[in-house]
């Protein structure tokens, strides 16, 4: 099952999709048409066992900094039943996938903010075309 951002701002999968780490997450995200080739951000809400509960497309104007500036930014997209964790997919074509010192500082701020809201941030995946990198390298 895949998300089509032209048709929906989010997806609540009807089938069980397990995202067991960065590689599995990127593999699933590649089912999104043109994923990685346009500036956009997705918030993935995971349940117990890293089951995808909701994938929310946050648009092309969203940046990683938005999550630090407004610590509860992602909370409005959380499924009604809650979530166990959050993964952010940040597509930045032409910027490469190597995190800058600013990216790492913002990542730390987001982790603290999300933990305060009892929604741990598992990872931020930076994507540029077919390339990607993980800021945390989480595993199941």
MARLUMBA-339776 format. One record per atom (N, C-alpha, C, CB): residue number from 1; residue in one letter; atom name; x, y, z. Coordinates in Angstrom, 3 decimals. Atoms other than C-alpha are relative to their C-alpha. Glycine has a CB too. Example, Ala and Ser with C-alpha at 12.3 -4.5 7.8 and 13.67 -1.06 7.14 Angstrom:
2
n | res | atom | X | Y | Z
1 | A | N | 0.890 | -1.190 | 0.000
1 | A | CA | 12.300 | -4.500 | 7.800
1 | A | C | 0.900 | 1.200 | 0.000
1 | A | CB | -0.992 | 0.027 | 1.246
2 | S | N | -0.820 | -1.190 | -0.060
2 | S | CA | 13.670 | -1.060 | 7.140
2 | S | C | -0.770 | 1.090 | 0.730
2 | S | CB | 0.414 | 0.462 | -1.415
REM end
This chain:
140
n | res | atom | X | Y | Z
1 | X | N | 0.856 | -1.161 | 0.000
1 | X | CA | 0.000 | 0.000 | 0.000
1 | X | C | 0.907 | 1.230 | 0.000
1 | X | CB | -0.977 | -0.005 | 1.228
2 | X | N | -0.847 | -1.190 | 0.082
2 | X | CA | 1.420 | 3.394 | -0.907
2 | X | C | -0.828 | 1.271 | 0.118
2 | X | CB | 0.785 | 0.007 | -1.311
3 | X | N | 0.597 | -1.323 | -0.163
3 | X | CA | 0.689 | 7.052 | -0.310
3 | X | C | 0.171 | 0.767 | -1.301
3 | X | CB | 0.643 | 0.773 | 1.195
4 | X | N | -0.076 | -0.854 | 1.175
4 | X | CA | -0.110 | 9.268 | -3.284
4 | X | C | -0.256 | 1.430 | 0.447
4 | X | CB | -1.019 | -0.443 | -1.099
5 | X | N | 0.191 | -1.351 | -0.522
5 | X | CA | 0.514 | 12.876 | -2.175
5 | X | C | -0.856 | 0.897 | -0.870
5 | X | CB | 1.313 | 0.640 | 0.194
6 | X | N | 0.884 | -0.795 | 0.846
6 | X | CA | -1.423 | 14.218 | -5.160
6 | X | C | -1.465 | -0.211 | 0.370
6 | X | CB | 0.223 | -0.348 | -1.468
7 | X | N | 1.394 | 0.336 | -0.283
7 | X | CA | -4.579 | 12.553 | -3.852
7 | X | C | -0.352 | 0.080 | 1.475
7 | X | CB | -0.299 | -1.374 | -0.503
8 | X | N | 0.304 | 0.028 | -1.429
8 | X | CA | -4.238 | 12.603 | -0.054
8 | X | C | 1.125 | 0.620 | 0.799
8 | X | CB | -0.251 | -1.430 | 0.471
9 | X | N | -1.016 | -0.535 | -0.901
9 | X | CA | -2.442 | 14.306 | 2.788
9 | X | C | 0.484 | -1.057 | 0.977
9 | X | CB | -0.543 | 1.200 | 0.760
10 | X | N | -0.422 | 1.037 | -0.922
10 | X | CA | -2.188 | 11.065 | 4.703
10 | X | C | -0.533 | -1.355 | -0.371
10 | X | CB | -0.426 | 0.339 | 1.380
11 | X | N | 0.388 | 1.379 | 0.231
11 | X | CA | -2.542 | 7.352 | 4.743
11 | X | C | -0.037 | -0.711 | 1.338
11 | X | CB | 0.970 | -0.706 | -0.986
12 | X | N | 0.127 | 0.904 | -1.142
12 | X | CA | -3.824 | 5.113 | 7.523
12 | X | C | -0.123 | -1.385 | -0.612
12 | X | CB | -1.250 | 0.361 | 0.942
13 | X | N | 0.008 | 1.281 | 0.715
13 | X | CA | -2.855 | 1.698 | 6.139
13 | X | C | -1.046 | -0.970 | 0.547
13 | X | CB | 1.372 | -0.640 | 0.074
14 | X | N | 0.953 | 1.039 | -0.389
14 | X | CA | -5.461 | -1.025 | 6.161
14 | X | C | 0.707 | -1.341 | 0.144
14 | X | CB | -1.140 | -0.105 | -1.030
15 | X | N | -0.781 | 1.221 | -0.131
15 | X | CA | -2.749 | -3.677 | 5.942
15 | X | C | 1.180 | 0.270 | 0.933
15 | X | CB | 0.489 | -0.507 | -1.393
16 | X | N | -1.110 | -0.124 | -0.953
16 | X | CA | 0.123 | -4.331 | 8.340
16 | X | C | 1.298 | 0.275 | -0.750
16 | X | CB | 0.136 | -1.285 | 0.862
17 | X | N | -1.279 | -0.396 | 0.598
17 | X | CA | 3.264 | -2.477 | 7.237
17 | X | C | 0.981 | 0.206 | 1.148
17 | X | CB | -0.140 | 1.311 | -0.886
18 | X | N | -1.003 | -0.105 | -1.056
18 | X | CA | 6.283 | -3.008 | 9.474
18 | X | C | 1.214 | 0.747 | -0.539
18 | X | CB | 0.407 | -1.408 | 0.529
19 | X | N | -1.176 | -0.777 | 0.362
19 | X | CA | 9.062 | -0.440 | 9.272
19 | X | C | 1.070 | -0.287 | 1.058
19 | X | CB | -0.328 | 1.547 | -0.097
20 | X | N | -0.925 | 0.528 | -0.999
20 | X | CA | 11.889 | -2.239 | 11.048
20 | X | C | 1.322 | 0.741 | 0.084
20 | X | CB | 0.269 | -1.425 | -0.284
21 | X | N | -1.224 | -0.790 | -0.027
21 | X | CA | 14.614 | 0.301 | 10.372
21 | X | C | 0.023 | 0.948 | -1.176
21 | X | CB | 1.238 | -0.904 | -0.016
22 | X | N | -0.075 | -0.977 | 1.085
22 | X | CA | 15.793 | 2.976 | 7.971
22 | X | C | -0.151 | -0.613 | -1.392
22 | X | CB | 1.305 | 0.730 | 0.077
23 | X | N | 0.076 | 0.614 | 1.320
23 | X | CA | 16.206 | 0.604 | 5.022
23 | X | C | -1.437 | -0.387 | -0.351
23 | X | CB | 0.907 | -1.230 | -0.064
24 | X | N | 1.395 | 0.394 | 0.247
24 | X | CA | 12.680 | -0.813 | 5.357
24 | X | C | -0.884 | 1.221 | -0.204
24 | X | CB | -0.538 | -0.846 | 1.166
25 | X | N | 0.783 | -1.230 | 0.133
25 | X | CA | 11.303 | 2.704 | 5.737
25 | X | C | 0.202 | 0.613 | -1.381
25 | X | CB | 0.387 | 1.013 | 1.095
26 | X | N | -0.282 | -0.542 | 1.329
26 | X | CA | 13.027 | 3.939 | 2.588
26 | X | C | -0.590 | -0.909 | -1.073
26 | X | CB | 1.522 | 0.165 | -0.212
27 | X | N | 0.604 | 0.923 | 0.968
27 | X | CA | 11.939 | 0.798 | 0.713
27 | X | C | -1.491 | 0.265 | -0.130
27 | X | CB | 0.243 | -1.462 | 0.416
28 | X | N | 1.438 | -0.290 | 0.059
28 | X | CA | 8.317 | 1.511 | 1.655
28 | X | C | -0.238 | 1.363 | -0.651
28 | X | CB | -0.626 | -0.036 | 1.421
29 | X | N | 0.196 | -1.358 | 0.519
29 | X | CA | 8.666 | 5.232 | 0.877
29 | X | C | 0.193 | 0.066 | -1.512
29 | X | CB | 0.961 | 0.968 | 0.684
30 | X | N | -0.209 | 0.018 | 1.457
30 | X | CA | 9.881 | 4.406 | -2.625
30 | X | C | -1.283 | -0.367 | -0.746
30 | X | CB | 1.116 | -0.993 | -0.365
31 | X | N | 1.289 | 0.273 | 0.647
31 | X | CA | 6.285 | 3.275 | -3.311
31 | X | C | -0.777 | 1.291 | -0.245
31 | X | CB | -0.838 | -0.961 | 0.858
32 | X | N | 0.623 | -1.301 | 0.207
32 | X | CA | 5.307 | 6.966 | -3.157
32 | X | C | 0.503 | 0.538 | -1.342
32 | X | CB | 0.326 | 0.996 | 1.185
33 | X | N | -0.445 | -0.497 | 1.302
33 | X | CA | 5.374 | 8.376 | -6.709
33 | X | C | 0.983 | 1.167 | 0.133
33 | X | CB | -1.202 | 0.432 | -0.830
34 | X | N | -1.046 | -1.030 | 0.060
34 | X | CA | 8.523 | 10.444 | -7.342
34 | X | C | 0.617 | 0.317 | 1.359
34 | X | CB | -0.566 | 1.264 | -0.591
35 | X | N | -0.570 | -0.233 | -1.326
35 | X | CA | 9.625 | 10.074 | -3.708
35 | X | C | 1.486 | 0.321 | -0.113
35 | X | CB | -0.217 | -1.226 | 0.910
36 | X | N | -1.398 | -0.398 | -0.054
36 | X | CA | 12.909 | 11.856 | -3.080
36 | X | C | 0.415 | 1.025 | -1.025
36 | X | CB | 0.840 | -1.176 | -0.154
37 | X | N | -0.360 | -0.911 | 1.086
37 | X | CA | 12.832 | 14.036 | -6.161
37 | X | C | -0.585 | 1.397 | 0.167
37 | X | CB | -0.454 | -0.573 | -1.311
38 | X | N | 0.597 | -1.307 | -0.273
38 | X | CA | 10.800 | 16.927 | -4.719
38 | X | C | 0.166 | 0.320 | 1.475
38 | X | CB | -1.502 | 0.028 | -0.405
39 | X | N | -0.114 | -0.422 | -1.403
39 | X | CA | 11.204 | 18.955 | -1.527
39 | X | C | -1.336 | -0.255 | 0.688
39 | X | CB | 0.410 | 1.515 | 0.113
40 | X | N | 1.212 | 0.316 | -0.763
40 | X | CA | 8.682 | 17.528 | 0.939
40 | X | C | 0.396 | -0.754 | 1.260
40 | X | CB | -1.006 | -0.838 | -0.855
41 | X | N | -0.239 | 0.678 | -1.271
41 | X | CA | 8.394 | 16.071 | 4.425
41 | X | C | -1.188 | -0.911 | 0.304
41 | X | CB | 0.223 | 1.030 | 1.154
42 | X | N | 1.015 | 0.958 | -0.447
42 | X | CA | 6.502 | 13.029 | 5.675
42 | X | C | 0.246 | -0.311 | 1.467
42 | X | CB | 0.028 | -1.308 | -0.862
43 | X | N | -0.063 | 0.448 | -1.391
43 | X | CA | 5.744 | 12.176 | 9.295
43 | X | C | -0.623 | -1.387 | 0.054
43 | X | CB | -0.737 | 1.002 | 0.973
44 | X | N | 0.481 | 1.378 | -0.102
44 | X | CA | 5.411 | 8.445 | 9.908
44 | X | C | -0.210 | -0.326 | 1.469
44 | X | CB | 1.000 | -1.005 | -0.660
45 | X | N | 0.360 | 0.335 | -1.370
45 | X | CA | 3.613 | 7.438 | 13.091
45 | X | C | -0.041 | -1.517 | 0.118
45 | X | CB | -1.370 | 0.638 | 0.405
46 | X | N | -0.128 | 1.440 | -0.173
46 | X | CA | 4.473 | 3.964 | 14.309
46 | X | C | -0.630 | -0.451 | 1.300
46 | X | CB | 1.460 | -0.414 | -0.042
47 | X | N | 0.538 | 0.623 | -1.202
47 | X | CA | 2.731 | 1.696 | 16.771
47 | X | C | 0.997 | -0.982 | 0.565
47 | X | CB | -1.327 | -0.697 | -0.293
48 | X | N | -0.857 | 1.038 | -0.577
48 | X | CA | 4.139 | -1.123 | 18.856
48 | X | C | 0.494 | -0.917 | -1.111
48 | X | CB | -0.762 | -0.815 | 1.086
49 | X | N | -0.573 | 0.869 | 1.019
49 | X | CA | 6.447 | -3.338 | 16.848
49 | X | C | 0.354 | 0.717 | -1.280
49 | X | CB | -0.939 | -1.099 | -0.307
50 | X | N | -0.326 | -0.839 | 1.155
50 | X | CA | 7.146 | -0.466 | 14.442
50 | X | C | -0.966 | -0.197 | -1.167
50 | X | CB | 1.412 | -0.288 | -0.460
51 | X | N | 1.047 | 0.102 | 1.018
51 | X | CA | 3.867 | -0.976 | 12.588
51 | X | C | -0.419 | 1.418 | -0.396
51 | X | CB | -1.233 | -0.833 | 0.525
52 | X | N | 0.409 | -1.315 | 0.495
52 | X | CA | 2.986 | 2.013 | 10.402
52 | X | C | -1.488 | 0.210 | 0.261
52 | X | CB | 0.311 | 0.142 | -1.511
53 | X | N | 1.389 | -0.346 | -0.301
53 | X | CA | -0.198 | 3.583 | 11.776
53 | X | C | -0.507 | 1.104 | -0.919
53 | X | CB | -0.137 | 0.432 | 1.459
54 | X | N | 0.393 | -1.134 | 0.844
54 | X | CA | -0.223 | 6.782 | 9.732
54 | X | C | 1.249 | 0.582 | -0.655
54 | X | CB | -0.750 | 1.093 | 0.834
55 | X | N | -1.012 | -0.750 | 0.737
55 | X | CA | 1.893 | 8.452 | 7.069
55 | X | C | -0.653 | 1.311 | -0.390
55 | X | CB | 0.536 | -0.794 | -1.266
56 | X | N | 0.565 | -1.318 | 0.299
56 | X | CA | 1.207 | 12.174 | 6.859
56 | X | C | 0.960 | 0.771 | -0.893
56 | X | CB | -0.288 | 0.793 | 1.304
57 | X | N | -0.773 | -0.836 | 0.903
57 | X | CA | 2.434 | 14.250 | 3.932
57 | X | C | -0.136 | 1.430 | 0.493
57 | X | CB | -0.480 | -0.147 | -1.489
58 | X | N | 0.038 | -1.339 | -0.579
58 | X | CA | 3.384 | 17.626 | 5.386
58 | X | C | 0.309 | 1.091 | -1.011
58 | X | CB | 0.970 | 0.090 | 1.140
59 | X | N | -0.134 | -0.979 | 1.066
59 | X | CA | 4.026 | 19.320 | 2.073
59 | X | C | 1.416 | 0.403 | -0.332
59 | X | CB | -0.750 | 1.190 | 0.351
60 | X | N | -1.297 | -0.428 | 0.513
60 | X | CA | 6.815 | 21.038 | 0.258
60 | X | C | 0.572 | 1.201 | 0.745
60 | X | CB | -0.117 | 0.327 | -1.459
61 | X | N | -0.491 | -1.179 | -0.715
61 | X | CA | 7.067 | 24.140 | 2.450
61 | X | C | 0.544 | -0.347 | 1.385
61 | X | CB | -1.112 | 1.026 | 0.130
62 | X | N | -0.449 | 0.425 | -1.329
62 | X | CA | 7.841 | 22.144 | 5.612
62 | X | C | 1.492 | -0.294 | -0.026
62 | X | CB | -0.787 | -1.244 | 0.477
63 | X | N | -1.429 | 0.296 | -0.137
63 | X | CA | 11.447 | 21.943 | 6.781
63 | X | C | 0.242 | -0.671 | 1.347
63 | X | CB | 0.859 | 1.296 | -0.133
64 | X | N | -0.370 | 0.623 | -1.263
64 | X | CA | 13.236 | 20.102 | 9.555
64 | X | C | -0.053 | 1.016 | 1.140
64 | X | CB | 1.400 | -0.619 | -0.098
65 | X | N | 0.024 | -1.060 | -1.018
65 | X | CA | 13.519 | 23.419 | 11.428
65 | X | C | -1.392 | 0.238 | 0.573
65 | X | CB | 0.526 | 1.292 | -0.588
66 | X | N | 1.371 | -0.213 | -0.481
66 | X | CA | 9.714 | 23.636 | 11.688
66 | X | C | -0.302 | -0.842 | 1.227
66 | X | CB | -1.004 | -0.321 | -1.099
67 | X | N | 0.265 | 0.898 | -1.123
67 | X | CA | 9.731 | 20.710 | 14.113
67 | X | C | 0.688 | 0.477 | 1.279
67 | X | CB | 0.459 | -1.415 | -0.339
68 | X | N | -0.662 | -0.575 | -1.178
68 | X | CA | 12.138 | 22.546 | 16.439
68 | X | C | -0.641 | 1.320 | 0.397
68 | X | CB | 1.496 | 0.205 | -0.269
69 | X | N | 0.631 | -1.294 | -0.265
69 | X | CA | 10.453 | 25.954 | 16.113
69 | X | C | -1.353 | -0.176 | 0.670
69 | X | CB | -0.158 | 0.792 | -1.297
70 | X | N | 1.320 | 0.311 | -0.560
70 | X | CA | 7.017 | 24.482 | 16.865
70 | X | C | 0.049 | -1.444 | 0.487
70 | X | CB | -1.159 | 0.214 | -1.066
71 | X | N | -0.223 | 1.363 | -0.501
71 | X | CA | 7.678 | 21.449 | 19.110
71 | X | C | -1.190 | -0.942 | -0.128
71 | X | CB | 0.393 | 0.067 | 1.422
72 | X | N | 1.160 | 0.885 | 0.118
72 | X | CA | 4.121 | 20.157 | 18.813
72 | X | C | -0.521 | -0.073 | -1.443
72 | X | CB | -1.116 | 0.477 | 0.931
73 | X | N | 0.374 | -0.065 | 1.406
73 | X | CA | 4.051 | 20.553 | 15.006
73 | X | C | -0.601 | -1.318 | -0.500
73 | X | CB | 1.211 | 0.366 | -0.839
74 | X | N | 0.455 | 1.295 | 0.510
74 | X | CA | 3.649 | 16.826 | 14.272
74 | X | C | -1.181 | -0.564 | 0.771
74 | X | CB | 1.129 | -0.985 | 0.035
75 | X | N | 1.022 | 0.605 | -0.848
75 | X | CA | 1.210 | 16.135 | 17.093
75 | X | C | -1.402 | 0.076 | -0.594
75 | X | CB | 0.005 | 0.661 | 1.342
76 | X | N | 1.317 | -0.143 | 0.602
76 | X | CA | -1.792 | 17.381 | 15.126
76 | X | C | -0.309 | -1.086 | -1.023
76 | X | CB | -0.114 | 1.346 | -0.649
77 | X | N | 0.182 | 1.059 | 0.995
77 | X | CA | -1.271 | 14.522 | 12.674
77 | X | C | -0.021 | -1.391 | 0.630
77 | X | CB | 1.104 | 0.071 | -1.041
78 | X | N | -0.048 | 1.286 | -0.697
78 | X | CA | -1.046 | 11.782 | 15.314
78 | X | C | -1.351 | -0.713 | -0.090
78 | X | CB | 0.402 | 0.202 | 1.476
79 | X | N | 1.274 | 0.740 | 0.015
79 | X | CA | -3.656 | 9.019 | 14.971
79 | X | C | -0.743 | 0.168 | 1.325
79 | X | CB | 0.247 | -1.502 | -0.280
80 | X | N | 0.821 | -0.205 | -1.199
80 | X | CA | -6.552 | 9.352 | 17.451
80 | X | C | 0.358 | -0.965 | 1.123
80 | X | CB | -1.469 | -0.149 | -0.346
81 | X | N | -0.357 | 0.992 | -1.013
81 | X | CA | -5.468 | 6.173 | 19.246
81 | X | C | 1.426 | 0.182 | 0.513
81 | X | CB | -0.165 | -1.396 | -0.565
82 | X | N | -1.376 | -0.244 | -0.429
82 | X | CA | -1.946 | 7.581 | 19.642
82 | X | C | 0.995 | -0.775 | -0.836
82 | X | CB | 0.169 | -0.362 | 1.458
83 | X | N | -1.091 | 0.680 | 0.704
83 | X | CA | 1.394 | 6.320 | 18.426
83 | X | C | 1.126 | -0.230 | 0.997
83 | X | CB | 0.500 | 0.835 | -1.239
84 | X | N | -1.126 | 0.331 | -0.881
84 | X | CA | 4.483 | 4.798 | 19.987
84 | X | C | 1.265 | 0.747 | -0.390
84 | X | CB | 0.263 | -1.498 | -0.023
85 | X | N | -1.221 | -0.667 | 0.458
85 | X | CA | 7.070 | 6.634 | 17.862
85 | X | C | -0.262 | 0.749 | -1.302
85 | X | CB | 1.141 | -1.021 | -0.191
86 | X | N | 0.075 | -0.841 | 1.190
86 | X | CA | 7.685 | 9.072 | 15.034
86 | X | C | 1.297 | -0.128 | -0.792
86 | X | CB | -0.267 | 1.482 | 0.384
87 | X | N | -1.137 | -0.054 | 0.920
87 | X | CA | 9.991 | 8.926 | 11.995
87 | X | C | -0.309 | 1.105 | -0.999
87 | X | CB | 0.252 | -1.395 | -0.725
88 | X | N | 0.171 | -1.062 | 0.989
88 | X | CA | 10.486 | 11.935 | 9.727
88 | X | C | 0.803 | -0.322 | -1.248
88 | X | CB | 0.427 | 1.364 | 0.578
89 | X | N | -0.665 | 0.125 | 1.287
89 | X | CA | 11.320 | 11.640 | 6.039
89 | X | C | 0.103 | 1.396 | -0.574
89 | X | CB | -0.768 | -0.971 | -0.969
90 | X | N | -0.229 | -1.360 | 0.478
90 | X | CA | 12.856 | 14.888 | 4.817
90 | X | C | 0.681 | -0.075 | -1.363
90 | X | CB | 0.864 | 0.820 | 1.015
91 | X | N | -0.521 | 0.034 | 1.362
91 | X | CA | 13.304 | 15.081 | 1.037
91 | X | C | 0.539 | 1.381 | -0.362
91 | X | CB | -1.098 | -0.449 | -1.008
92 | X | N | -0.665 | -1.267 | 0.328
92 | X | CA | 15.799 | 17.763 | 0.001
92 | X | C | 0.837 | -0.177 | -1.262
92 | X | CB | 0.891 | 0.486 | 1.183
93 | X | N | -0.742 | 0.230 | 1.234
93 | X | CA | 16.721 | 17.276 | -3.632
93 | X | C | 1.029 | 1.091 | -0.264
93 | X | CB | -0.955 | -0.095 | -1.167
94 | X | N | -1.077 | -0.931 | 0.317
94 | X | CA | 20.003 | 18.846 | -4.647
94 | X | C | 0.828 | 0.418 | 1.203
94 | X | CB | -0.567 | 1.211 | -0.643
95 | X | N | -0.739 | -0.390 | -1.202
95 | X | CA | 21.173 | 19.273 | -1.041
95 | X | C | 0.883 | -1.117 | 0.541
95 | X | CB | -0.964 | 0.439 | 1.073
96 | X | N | -0.784 | 1.126 | -0.495
96 | X | CA | 22.762 | 15.864 | -0.603
96 | X | C | -0.631 | -0.599 | 1.239
96 | X | CB | 1.426 | 0.433 | 0.299
97 | X | N | 0.565 | 0.703 | -1.142
97 | X | CA | 22.167 | 13.487 | 2.251
97 | X | C | 0.866 | 0.082 | 1.251
97 | X | CB | -0.222 | -1.432 | -0.355
98 | X | N | -0.856 | -0.151 | -1.178
98 | X | CA | 25.033 | 14.345 | 4.566
98 | X | C | -0.576 | 1.050 | 0.928
98 | X | CB | 1.436 | 0.377 | -0.407
99 | X | N | 0.569 | -0.983 | -0.925
99 | X | CA | 23.678 | 16.028 | 7.698
99 | X | C | 0.994 | 1.118 | 0.312
99 | X | CB | -0.435 | -0.686 | 1.297
100 | X | N | -0.819 | -1.152 | -0.379
100 | X | CA | 24.975 | 19.502 | 8.426
100 | X | C | 0.028 | 0.090 | 1.526
100 | X | CB | -0.555 | 1.328 | -0.634
101 | X | N | 0.028 | -0.214 | -1.453
101 | X | CA | 25.883 | 20.588 | 11.969
101 | X | C | -1.348 | 0.562 | 0.460
101 | X | CB | 1.131 | 0.952 | 0.417
102 | X | N | 1.328 | -0.532 | -0.339
102 | X | CA | 22.581 | 22.539 | 11.954
102 | X | C | -1.042 | -1.114 | 0.037
102 | X | CB | -0.423 | 1.081 | -1.012
103 | X | N | 0.934 | 1.133 | 0.012
103 | X | CA | 20.676 | 19.362 | 11.006
103 | X | C | 0.113 | -0.796 | 1.295
103 | X | CB | 0.269 | -0.918 | -1.216
104 | X | N | -0.219 | 0.799 | -1.210
104 | X | CA | 22.236 | 17.502 | 13.938
104 | X | C | -0.497 | 0.737 | 1.242
104 | X | CB | 1.491 | -0.344 | 0.154
105 | X | N | 0.476 | -0.791 | -1.144
105 | X | CA | 21.470 | 20.349 | 16.374
105 | X | C | -1.530 | 0.018 | 0.040
105 | X | CB | 0.549 | 1.450 | -0.072
106 | X | N | 1.463 | -0.012 | 0.070
106 | X | CA | 17.856 | 20.560 | 15.184
106 | X | C | -0.551 | -1.386 | 0.353
106 | X | CB | -0.479 | 0.433 | -1.416
107 | X | N | 0.417 | 1.362 | -0.324
107 | X | CA | 17.556 | 16.768 | 15.395
107 | X | C | -0.042 | -0.205 | 1.512
107 | X | CB | 0.947 | -1.022 | -0.649
108 | X | N | -0.016 | 0.128 | -1.467
108 | X | CA | 18.544 | 16.889 | 19.070
108 | X | C | -1.150 | 0.766 | 0.646
108 | X | CB | 1.334 | 0.503 | 0.561
109 | X | N | 1.116 | -0.787 | -0.528
109 | X | CA | 15.989 | 19.641 | 19.747
109 | X | C | -1.336 | -0.711 | -0.222
109 | X | CB | -0.028 | 1.387 | -0.655
110 | X | N | 1.248 | 0.697 | 0.315
110 | X | CA | 13.240 | 17.659 | 18.022
110 | X | C | -0.155 | -1.236 | 0.887
110 | X | CB | -0.038 | -0.401 | -1.495
111 | X | N | 0.065 | 1.196 | -0.858
111 | X | CA | 14.114 | 14.491 | 19.967
111 | X | C | -0.468 | 0.358 | 1.397
111 | X | CB | 1.368 | -0.692 | 0.071
112 | X | N | 0.387 | -0.435 | -1.345
112 | X | CA | 13.806 | 16.366 | 23.278
112 | X | C | -1.466 | 0.430 | 0.015
112 | X | CB | 0.907 | 1.159 | 0.480
113 | X | N | 1.388 | -0.487 | 0.059
113 | X | CA | 10.544 | 18.068 | 22.237
113 | X | C | -0.984 | -1.153 | -0.146
113 | X | CB | -0.176 | 0.984 | -1.166
114 | X | N | 0.904 | 1.121 | 0.204
114 | X | CA | 8.954 | 14.836 | 21.015
114 | X | C | -0.056 | -0.896 | 1.235
114 | X | CB | 0.429 | -0.809 | -1.218
115 | X | N | -0.016 | 0.801 | -1.231
115 | X | CA | 10.025 | 12.951 | 24.141
115 | X | C | -0.861 | 0.655 | 1.073
115 | X | CB | 1.446 | -0.181 | 0.516
116 | X | N | 0.821 | -0.715 | -0.978
116 | X | CA | 8.355 | 15.651 | 26.246
116 | X | C | -1.489 | -0.201 | -0.277
116 | X | CB | 0.340 | 1.497 | -0.011
117 | X | N | 1.394 | 0.257 | 0.381
117 | X | CA | 5.133 | 14.907 | 24.343
117 | X | C | -0.306 | -1.498 | -0.032
117 | X | CB | -0.299 | 0.622 | -1.370
118 | X | N | 0.160 | 1.451 | -0.065
118 | X | CA | 5.577 | 11.153 | 24.899
118 | X | C | -0.179 | -0.621 | -1.383
118 | X | CB | -1.187 | -0.353 | 0.878
119 | X | N | -0.021 | 0.544 | 1.354
119 | X | CA | 6.098 | 10.560 | 21.172
119 | X | C | 1.455 | 0.008 | -0.465
119 | X | CB | -0.928 | 0.829 | -0.978
120 | X | N | -1.426 | 0.005 | 0.318
120 | X | CA | 9.741 | 9.530 | 20.756
120 | X | C | 0.272 | 0.068 | -1.498
120 | X | CB | 0.646 | -1.235 | 0.572
121 | X | N | -0.473 | -0.091 | 1.378
121 | X | CA | 11.481 | 10.479 | 17.532
121 | X | C | 1.039 | -1.097 | -0.206
121 | X | CB | 0.600 | 1.423 | -0.314
122 | X | N | -0.946 | 1.087 | 0.267
122 | X | CA | 13.141 | 7.317 | 16.223
122 | X | C | 1.105 | 0.441 | -0.939
122 | X | CB | -0.724 | -1.200 | -0.588
123 | X | N | -1.006 | -0.355 | 0.996
123 | X | CA | 14.886 | 8.895 | 13.282
123 | X | C | -0.504 | 1.122 | -0.887
123 | X | CB | 0.377 | -1.216 | -0.847
124 | X | N | 0.255 | -0.917 | 1.104
124 | X | CA | 15.079 | 11.584 | 10.660
124 | X | C | 0.816 | -0.547 | -1.159
124 | X | CB | 0.384 | 1.514 | 0.354
125 | X | N | -0.663 | 0.495 | 1.195
125 | X | CA | 15.885 | 10.252 | 7.211
125 | X | C | 0.067 | 1.134 | -1.008
125 | X | CB | -0.740 | -1.237 | -0.592
126 | X | N | -0.215 | -1.043 | 0.996
126 | X | CA | 17.379 | 12.802 | 4.824
126 | X | C | 0.105 | -0.668 | -1.361
126 | X | CB | 1.280 | 0.844 | 0.317
127 | X | N | 0.100 | 0.653 | 1.302
127 | X | CA | 16.598 | 11.973 | 1.201
127 | X | C | 0.295 | 1.013 | -1.098
127 | X | CB | -1.403 | -0.630 | -0.199
128 | X | N | -0.295 | -0.798 | 1.187
128 | X | CA | 18.015 | 13.351 | -2.038
128 | X | C | 0.010 | -0.960 | -1.181
128 | X | CB | 1.376 | 0.776 | 0.134
129 | X | N | 0.100 | 0.929 | 1.123
129 | X | CA | 16.852 | 11.487 | -5.120
129 | X | C | 0.013 | -1.433 | 0.500
129 | X | CB | 1.144 | 0.227 | -0.999
130 | X | N | -0.109 | 1.392 | -0.430
130 | X | CA | 17.923 | 7.879 | -4.671
130 | X | C | 0.856 | -0.151 | 1.253
130 | X | CB | 0.577 | -0.843 | -1.118
131 | X | N | -0.857 | 0.067 | -1.186
131 | X | CA | 20.364 | 8.701 | -1.862
131 | X | C | -0.747 | 0.362 | 1.265
131 | X | CB | 1.190 | 0.913 | -0.162
132 | X | N | 0.620 | -0.320 | -1.284
132 | X | CA | 19.488 | 8.852 | 1.805
132 | X | C | 0.993 | -0.251 | 1.122
132 | X | CB | -1.286 | -0.831 | 0.216
133 | X | N | -0.799 | 0.256 | -1.196
133 | X | CA | 21.027 | 8.972 | 5.263
133 | X | C | -0.906 | 0.068 | 1.218
133 | X | CB | 1.172 | 1.016 | 0.123
134 | X | N | 0.745 | 0.070 | -1.256
134 | X | CA | 19.801 | 8.283 | 8.772
134 | X | C | 0.749 | 0.795 | 1.052
134 | X | CB | -0.204 | -1.473 | 0.459
135 | X | N | -0.636 | -0.746 | -1.078
135 | X | CA | 20.464 | 10.694 | 11.622
135 | X | C | 0.159 | -0.838 | 1.257
135 | X | CB | -0.797 | 1.241 | 0.311
136 | X | N | -0.066 | 0.806 | -1.217
136 | X | CA | 19.901 | 7.982 | 14.233
136 | X | C | 0.426 | -1.444 | -0.248
136 | X | CB | -1.334 | 0.011 | 0.680
137 | X | N | -0.329 | 1.394 | 0.283
137 | X | CA | 20.336 | 4.605 | 12.537
137 | X | C | -0.771 | -0.978 | 0.867
137 | X | CB | 1.469 | -0.224 | 0.183
138 | X | N | 0.811 | 0.846 | -0.890
138 | X | CA | 17.490 | 3.050 | 14.559
138 | X | C | -0.205 | -1.377 | -0.599
138 | X | CB | -1.359 | 0.654 | 0.280
139 | X | N | 0.317 | 1.368 | 0.394
139 | X | CA | 16.752 | -0.644 | 14.453
139 | X | C | -1.127 | -0.500 | 0.887
139 | X | CB | 1.252 | -0.930 | 0.103
140 | X | N | 1.130 | 0.567 | -0.755
140 | X | CA | 13.800 | -2.702 | 15.618
140 | X | C | 0.503 | -0.782 | 1.198
140 | X | CB | -0.862 | -0.909 | -0.899
REM end
